Amino acid sequence: MPPRAEHAFVAPHVIEYPYRRSVGPVLGRFFTGLREGRIEGVRTPSGRVLVPPQEYDPETGEATSEFVPVGTSGVVTAWSWVRTPRAKAPLDHSFAWALVRLDGADTALLHAVDAGEESRMRTGMRVRVRWRDERKGEIQDIACFEPDGAS
């Protein structure tokens, strides 16, 4: 006969991994730029511009060092619609996760696009940054992207 509920042992557990990560000089500069309302990538030895920046060229492993300003507008290269956002989603209403290739960049940045409704989303659409009111030097300083009306 199984034990009755009032005799069951209950031990609540909270699993968490609190830590602080040092971002280093490349991402540190990227996040500082976001706080100041600008976006920078890095140029690889072959001339490609990576956004977000990386310390090493993913193709060759060579170090990157030349920072390059890029635009705050760009093109959606791929996207997926979120009908019901989760609690920690960047927006509290339906939105798209999208890869956005900013003007002047050769790679795409993953972020939220607030298009209002799924029918407004499309690959190739132009979007622009909507900055968070109070910026802190983190990726959430870009509140989201929104259609720029020029597409």
Secondary structure, DSSP 8 states (H G I E B T S, - for coil): ----GGG----------------HHHHHHHHHHHHTT-EEEEE-TTS-EESS--SB-TTT--B--EEEEE-SEEEEEEEEEESS--TTSSSSS-EEEEEEEETT-SS-EEEEE--SSGGG--TT-EEEEEE-SS--SSGGGEEEEEE-S--
